[in-house]
């Protein structure tokens, strides 16, 4: 069983628990996640599905990228 990520949690909470998520999200097009302070501000209320909708990134693509790194996404 892979590592499980709860999509109802904020990006901040997920990245604190699984720091490698920052790189996965950056590679998917969430470049701002690496900006100083971004994770501590917007990341505290932003979820992965909300961010995907804002950026126009299909959730299927996100699920595939996370699965390739050993993560299971659940909502």
Secondary structure, 3 states (H helix, E strand, C coil): CCEEEECCCCHHHHHHHCCCHHHHHHHHCCHHHHCCCCCCCHHHCCCHHHHHHHHCCCHHHHHHHHHHCCEEEEC
